[in-house]
Each structure stands twice: as C-alpha cells, then as structure tokens.
C-alpha cells in the first residue's frame, strides 16, 4: 500500500499546476471592463445627441447594455468573452444580465415554471437581496448621522 498523505498530495499539486499570470489577468480585466464602460459612455452621448435628456439617457444605456449582454449570453458569445476577459465582464450591469440569463438557459429543459421560473434568479437573487439590505443599512446609518 502507498503511503501517500496530504502533504505529498499538496506537493504533487504544486508541481503540476501552472502559475497564474495575475498581472496579465488584472490588466486584461481592467481594459475589458473599461471598454464596456466606454461603450456605455458612448451610448449615453449618442442618446443625448439624438435628443434624450440627461436623466433619461443613462437609463436607456442601462437597458441597452442589459439587453445586449442577455442576447450575447443567449447565443453563447458572452461566455466566450468572459472566458478570456475574466473579471472585466463582471461589471454590475452586464454581469447581472449574464447571471440572470445563464440559469434560465441552463434550466429550460425542466420547463418554464420549475426550470426557468424557479431557477432564473439562483445566481442574481443573493446579489439583489444583499444589495437591497446593504442599501437599507447604509440608509439607516446616513439617517442616524444626519440627526446627530
């Protein structure tokens, strides 16, 4: 019998794994995320040029980015981009759209109610929940500071 213990396993894994190019990944994510933001800013300027108000244009930009990310997820392009861009695609607006559409696609075979309906927010649900809770906590803190 082999005397292969946890320490031997850890050493074997350390020998086999390839080092992660952390700096390259961070820079790539920064530029991809910045590119998505630049596209959003370009859309905002375009919508304002077409006559939208300063308050309406950002809302339409958000809707556009969610729609484009959802369509790209549906046709399998977003996942390929995310595989190469990493965290750069996790911008709140595009990452949120992807996190809603992906489970819906994955669970479509289970039906509209028990598949898509039950699992569509399986990833995005905690984000929504903790985002709302954080907003309430920050609002209460802001209110308490305001009355002091």
Backbone bond lengths (Angstrom), bond angles and torsions (degrees), N, CA, C in turn:
res aa  C-N    CA-C-N  psi(-1)  N-CA   C-N-CA  omega(-1)  CA-C   N-CA-C  phi
1 X - - - 1.454 - - 1.525 109.85 -
2 X 1.318 115.80 144.45 1.451 122.02 -176.61 1.524 110.56 -83.90
3 X 1.303 117.17 138.62 1.469 122.28 177.91 1.534 109.65 -95.28
4 X 1.290 116.58 59.02 1.460 123.17 -177.36 1.523 107.46 -92.05
5 X 1.332 117.38 105.97 1.466 120.64 -176.65 1.529 111.14 -104.16
6 X 1.298 116.31 -176.00 1.467 122.06 -176.19 1.524 111.17 -63.33
7 X 1.302 117.17 -38.37 1.473 120.66 179.76 1.532 111.04 -65.74
8 X 1.334 116.49 -41.49 1.471 120.41 177.16 1.537 110.42 -62.50
9 X 1.319 115.94 -41.12 1.462 120.32 179.09 1.528 110.56 -62.96
10 X 1.337 116.89 -44.81 1.459 121.50 179.34 1.532 110.87 -60.08
11 X 1.328 116.66 -41.77 1.462 120.60 178.53 1.522 111.64 -66.14
12 X 1.325 117.33 -39.32 1.458 121.40 178.31 1.521 111.52 -64.36
13 X 1.317 116.49 -42.18 1.464 121.06 177.97 1.527 109.98 -63.61
14 X 1.329 117.37 -42.12 1.462 121.12 179.57 1.526 110.99 -62.18
15 X 1.323 117.66 -34.95 1.464 121.37 178.66 1.526 112.15 -71.89
16 X 1.323 117.56 -35.34 1.465 122.14 -173.37 1.526 114.34 -86.67
17 X 1.324 116.89 -29.56 1.463 117.74 -173.69 1.520 110.97 -75.78
18 X 1.327 113.78 145.20 1.452 120.31 177.79 1.518 108.49 -87.20
19 X 1.324 117.19 141.31 1.467 118.81 179.19 1.528 110.48 -66.70
20 X 1.305 116.14 142.00 1.458 121.39 -179.99 1.522 109.31 -84.33
21 X 1.328 117.16 130.95 1.470 119.89 178.38 1.533 110.17 -79.17
22 X 1.314 116.39 78.79 1.469 121.96 -171.60 1.526 111.98 -60.32
23 X 1.323 117.72 -47.33 1.463 120.23 -178.01 1.528 110.71 -62.44
24 X 1.320 117.06 -44.58 1.471 121.32 178.74 1.525 110.38 -61.47
25 X 1.336 117.43 -44.52 1.466 121.13 179.64 1.518 111.40 -63.19
26 X 1.329 117.08 -42.03 1.470 120.54 -179.87 1.525 111.01 -64.88
27 X 1.330 116.32 -45.09 1.462 119.75 179.06 1.528 111.37 -63.59
28 X 1.327 117.06 -43.02 1.459 121.16 -179.96 1.528 110.19 -62.85
29 X 1.332 117.14 -44.25 1.466 120.67 178.29 1.530 110.59 -63.06
30 X 1.317 116.68 -39.80 1.465 121.21 178.93 1.525 110.93 -61.40
31 X 1.324 116.63 -46.65 1.458 119.82 -177.55 1.529 112.56 -71.85
32 X 1.322 117.54 -37.41 1.468 119.23 177.47 1.530 109.88 -67.61
33 X 1.327 116.74 -46.46 1.467 119.87 177.55 1.520 111.47 -60.90
34 X 1.331 116.41 -41.83 1.459 120.48 176.41 1.513 112.12 -63.86
35 X 1.338 115.91 -36.66 1.464 119.93 177.30 1.516 111.95 -64.35
36 X 1.334 115.99 -41.37 1.470 119.58 177.72 1.527 109.65 -63.92
37 X 1.334 116.44 -42.01 1.467 119.67 177.58 1.530 111.27 -64.42
38 X 1.327 116.92 -38.34 1.463 120.37 178.19 1.532 110.64 -64.77
39 X 1.324 116.92 -39.17 1.463 120.31 175.76 1.530 109.56 -62.04
40 X 1.326 116.76 -42.85 1.465 120.51 177.50 1.524 111.90 -60.89
41 X 1.317 115.95 -43.06 1.468 119.30 178.31 1.529 110.65 -65.88
42 X 1.317 116.69 -39.58 1.468 120.35 176.48 1.514 111.61 -61.77
43 X 1.323 116.15 -41.74 1.472 119.64 176.75 1.524 111.19 -63.45
44 X 1.326 117.10 -40.30 1.466 120.14 179.40 1.519 110.39 -61.45
45 X 1.331 115.81 -45.53 1.465 119.18 178.83 1.531 111.39 -64.35
46 X 1.339 116.43 -39.02 1.465 120.48 178.06 1.524 110.68 -62.96
47 X 1.333 116.72 -45.87 1.463 119.62 -179.29 1.529 111.27 -64.77
48 X 1.333 115.98 -37.58 1.465 118.58 177.85 1.534 110.39 -68.70
49 X 1.316 117.07 -37.42 1.466 121.40 176.51 1.531 110.49 -62.62
50 X 1.328 116.40 -34.71 1.466 120.95 179.49 1.525 112.69 -79.85
51 X 1.337 117.67 0.40 1.461 120.78 172.31 1.513 116.24 112.32
52 X 1.319 118.53 2.26 1.465 118.92 178.84 1.530 110.32 -75.61
53 X 1.323 115.42 153.56 1.464 120.18 179.91 1.529 110.47 -77.09
54 X 1.324 115.07 167.32 1.470 121.23 178.54 1.519 112.32 -62.11
55 X 1.319 117.17 -26.65 1.467 119.86 -179.21 1.525 112.82 -89.78
56 X 1.319 117.58 -28.80 1.465 120.61 -178.99 1.525 113.02 -82.47
57 X 1.322 117.53 -35.12 1.467 121.20 -175.26 1.532 112.71 -58.86
58 X 1.339 120.27 -46.34 1.467 118.57 178.78 1.526 113.49 -61.96
59 X 1.324 117.08 -33.57 1.460 120.15 177.96 1.520 110.89 -65.83
60 X 1.314 116.54 -42.48 1.458 120.58 179.40 1.531 110.77 -69.27
61 X 1.328 116.92 -33.48 1.471 120.33 175.29 1.529 109.57 -62.02
62 X 1.325 117.23 -45.19 1.468 120.57 178.30 1.515 111.32 -59.96
63 X 1.320 116.08 -44.94 1.464 120.39 178.83 1.527 110.30 -61.74
64 X 1.311 116.49 -42.43 1.469 120.81 179.95 1.514 111.14 -63.07
65 X 1.348 117.23 -46.48 1.461 120.41 -178.45 1.529 111.87 -65.76
66 X 1.332 117.39 -38.08 1.464 120.46 176.43 1.525 109.62 -64.13
67 X 1.324 117.05 -45.37 1.456 121.12 -179.80 1.528 111.24 -61.56
68 X 1.323 117.13 -47.72 1.470 120.80 -178.60 1.530 110.25 -63.44
69 X 1.338 117.58 -43.95 1.475 120.49 179.28 1.526 110.90 -63.94
70 X 1.338 117.26 -38.71 1.465 120.38 178.67 1.521 111.00 -66.09
71 X 1.323 117.13 -43.01 1.471 120.22 178.44 1.524 110.45 -65.23
72 X 1.334 117.20 -44.63 1.467 120.38 179.01 1.527 111.35 -63.08
73 X 1.328 117.64 -34.72 1.467 120.56 174.97 1.519 109.86 -66.37
74 X 1.321 116.47 -44.42 1.460 121.07 -178.19 1.512 113.90 -61.33
75 X 1.326 117.00 -34.19 1.469 119.41 -179.58 1.527 112.59 -96.24
76 X 1.341 116.90 4.21 1.463 121.21 173.54 1.511 115.79 86.27
77 X 1.322 118.43 6.07 1.460 121.25 -178.60 1.528 111.35 -80.96
78 X 1.330 117.39 -38.64 1.468 121.22 -176.28 1.525 110.93 -60.78
79 X 1.319 117.55 -40.92 1.462 120.52 -180.00 1.527 111.70 -64.70
80 X 1.323 116.59 -37.90 1.474 119.77 176.99 1.522 110.45 -65.89
81 X 1.330 116.65 -41.82 1.460 120.77 176.72 1.525 110.29 -62.50
82 X 1.333 116.58 -45.40 1.465 120.75 -178.84 1.522 111.70 -64.49
83 X 1.314 117.21 -32.85 1.460 120.61 178.72 1.523 110.83 -61.68
84 X 1.324 116.42 -35.67 1.464 120.76 -178.62 1.530 112.16 -93.45
85 X 1.321 117.35 -32.78 1.459 120.73 -175.09 1.517 113.10 -90.71
86 X 1.310 117.37 -18.43 1.457 121.11 178.03 1.515 112.56 63.11
87 X 1.321 115.39 -130.85 1.458 121.39 -174.18 1.520 113.20 -66.73
88 X 1.317 118.33 -13.75 1.456 120.53 179.11 1.512 113.54 -62.35
89 X 1.326 117.19 -24.49 1.462 120.12 179.65 1.532 112.14 -89.56
90 X 1.322 117.00 0.52 1.460 119.98 -178.20 1.521 113.24 -89.60
91 X 1.315 116.36 16.82 1.456 118.89 174.05 1.516 107.73 -51.26
92 X 1.299 117.90 144.12 1.462 118.30 -173.36 1.525 114.85 -51.12
93 X 1.304 118.46 -41.21 1.464 118.82 -172.67 1.523 112.11 -76.35
94 X 1.328 118.48 -46.24 1.460 120.25 -178.67 1.524 111.22 -78.04
95 X 1.319 116.86 -37.77 1.464 120.56 177.83 1.517 111.60 -65.19
96 X 1.339 116.50 -36.91 1.450 120.07 178.30 1.526 110.53 -65.71
97 X 1.324 116.53 -44.28 1.470 119.63 178.88 1.520 110.31 -60.43
98 X 1.325 116.73 -42.91 1.458 120.67 178.92 1.523 111.26 -64.39
99 X 1.330 117.41 -39.19 1.467 120.19 -178.24 1.525 112.92 -72.40
100 X 1.317 118.05 -16.81 1.464 121.06 174.73 1.525 110.61 -89.03
101 X 1.323 117.17 -43.20 1.460 121.09 -174.45 1.533 111.81 -74.44
102 X 1.328 117.78 -38.44 1.473 120.59 -176.76 1.531 113.35 -57.23
103 X 1.353 119.40 -51.45 1.466 118.17 178.22 1.525 112.97 -64.15
104 X 1.323 116.93 -31.64 1.467 119.63 178.17 1.520 110.08 -63.67
105 X 1.322 116.70 -42.86 1.465 120.69 178.97 1.523 110.49 -67.62
106 X 1.337 115.95 -44.85 1.466 120.35 -177.39 1.526 112.83 -62.58
107 X 1.324 117.69 -32.51 1.463 121.23 -174.57 1.526 113.38 -105.34
108 X 1.317 117.69 12.70 1.466 121.78 -179.09 1.529 111.88 -60.79
109 X 1.321 117.21 -33.93 1.468 121.08 -178.10 1.527 112.40 -64.80
110 X 1.333 117.28 -21.97 1.464 121.07 -179.96 1.524 112.33 -82.07
111 X 1.320 117.35 -2.67 1.462 121.03 178.43 1.514 111.57 106.95
112 X 1.330 113.72 167.68 1.461 119.40 -176.95 1.523 112.80 -71.52
113 X 1.324 118.10 -36.21 1.466 119.95 -176.54 1.518 111.23 -85.79
114 X 1.343 117.09 -58.30 1.465 120.57 -176.07 1.535 112.85 -78.72
115 X 1.307 117.81 -19.31 1.458 121.26 179.38 1.512 111.12 -95.94
116 X 1.326 115.09 -78.55 1.462 120.38 -175.76 1.526 111.34 -65.00
117 X 1.335 116.87 -51.72 1.463 119.96 -176.12 1.520 113.81 -62.65
118 X 1.318 116.81 -40.21 1.470 120.07 -176.91 1.520 113.11 -79.97
119 X 1.318 117.60 -26.16 1.469 118.95 -172.38 1.528 114.25 -112.96
120 X 1.323 118.67 0.64 1.462 120.31 -173.63 1.531 112.29 -62.87
121 X 1.313 118.09 -34.72 1.465 120.52 -178.57 1.520 112.64 -104.27
122 X 1.326 117.51 22.38 1.460 120.44 -176.72 1.537 111.51 -63.33
123 X 1.328 117.36 -32.35 1.462 121.06 177.45 1.519 110.37 -95.51
124 X 1.324 117.10 -44.73 1.453 121.27 -175.47 1.532 112.73 -77.06
125 X 1.320 117.64 -21.88 1.462 120.88 -178.44 1.513 114.04 -56.05
126 X 1.334 118.57 -51.20 1.470 118.83 177.79 1.522 112.65 -60.87
127 X 1.327 117.52 -33.31 1.462 120.60 178.29 1.529 109.29 -64.30
128 X 1.318 115.94 -44.86 1.462 120.12 178.93 1.528 110.15 -64.00
129 X 1.328 116.23 -48.46 1.464 120.47 -178.00 1.518 111.86 -58.57
130 X 1.325 116.96 -53.45 1.460 119.50 -176.35 1.518 112.07 -72.81
131 X 1.331 117.40 -26.54 1.458 120.28 174.10 1.519 111.31 -65.97
132 X 1.326 116.45 -44.08 1.466 120.83 178.15 1.530 110.31 -66.34
133 X 1.334 116.40 -45.24 1.467 119.22 179.18 1.529 111.69 -61.80
134 X 1.328 116.77 -41.84 1.462 119.98 177.98 1.522 110.42 -62.57
135 X 1.340 116.78 -40.05 1.453 120.42 177.72 1.526 112.10 -61.91
136 X 1.326 116.33 -40.19 1.474 120.34 177.96 1.525 110.23 -65.52
137 X 1.325 116.58 -46.67 1.469 120.29 179.97 1.521 110.37 -60.63
138 X 1.331 117.75 -46.97 1.464 120.70 179.36 1.519 111.08 -63.57
139 X 1.334 117.01 -37.98 1.460 120.33 177.17 1.513 112.56 -63.70
140 X 1.322 117.09 -42.11 1.472 120.92 177.81 1.518 110.06 -64.29
141 X 1.317 117.11 -43.34 1.482 120.32 178.68 1.517 109.57 -62.13
142 X 1.319 117.77 -45.03 1.464 121.92 178.82 1.528 110.63 -61.06
143 X 1.334 116.12 -40.95 1.467 120.52 179.92 1.521 110.41 -66.10
144 X 1.345 117.49 -42.84 1.471 121.40 -179.99 1.532 109.60 -63.77
145 X 1.318 116.96 -43.55 1.466 119.87 179.40 1.519 110.39 -64.14
146 X 1.341 116.51 -35.22 1.455 120.92 -179.54 1.520 113.73 -67.45
147 X 1.342 117.30 -31.17 1.467 118.53 -178.64 1.523 112.04 -89.80
148 X 1.330 118.19 -8.98 1.477 119.95 178.91 1.487 112.83 -79.27
